[in-house]
């Protein structure tokens, strides 16, 4: 079974760096954030790890956003 993590704030900065490190270590990564689907960094990582990266638009301060992300 593949190890799985969810990284919030994954579109840039420390979140993006953590996402890259977890992918390199073989994790399935749910990359969550406000604009991950528009992130060039996430797009580049997805090209290199297409079976290990899932991008999720998520605002952790918004309950509806969190509920919707669970259904993806």
Secondary structure, DSSP 8 states (H G I E B T S, - for coil): ---EEEEETTTSHHHHHHHHHHHHTT-EEEEEESSGGG-HHHHHHHHH-TTTEEEEE--TT-HHHHHHHHT-
